[in-house]
Amino acid sequence: MTRPLTAAQRRLVDAADPGTGRLRGTPAQLAALVKRGLAFRHPRPPHDHFLTPAGHRIREAEPEPEPAPVKTGGPAPTGVFAARVGGEHPAPEPGPARLREVRGAWQGMLELRRMTNTDGATDRPCGWERAHLVQAAALALEAAGHRPAGTDAEGGGYRVRETPQPEAVAVHEPDGEALRACATTLEEAGVTPDST
């Protein structure tokens, strides 16, 4: 059984930035949250601390929950993030946690672009995106707020698929206006849409 958070730890978790999960506290307080798997230290300067998915769950839960056991060095309890390409089953649960994951993944992608493009540009894809076109395009669409298709073939929403054209993806969306909006988002993200 895991010990409950101390009052000071609970205040730190509750005071974390709602969008990014960034924490402020003494080095000892932050280290204690890292040890419990509720926070992590960013590897790049200024080495700020952020809530993990388990830390976000603690923050959003009412009343004080018991934190789930965390395996050191293993995958996050929620699994690996995957952008919605449309038509997945089962689909990730919508809500604030999903929005936070998408926002964080998109910010990570922009940082990856900045670090790997020789001129530091964030307005064009990096090597990882060119090797994973469908996932990169789906992330850009989901981060921009477009609605992915559900499992129902009749319903609306985008579906991103591979295409034989190099460095392009196929985007399917039954609503013409929504399809044009998806194409605009992808062009702004530096991805070539082959919209159908």
Secondary structure, DSSP 8 states (H G I E B T S, - for coil): ------HHHHHHHHTS-TTT-EE---HHHHHHHHHTTSEEE-SSTT--EEE-HHHHHHHH-SS--------TTS--TT-------SS-SS----SHHHHHHHHHHHHHHHHHHHHHSTT--SSS--HHHHHSHHHHHHHHHHHTT--B--S-TTS-SBEEEE-SSTTEEEEE-SSHHHHHHHHHHHHHTT-EEEE-
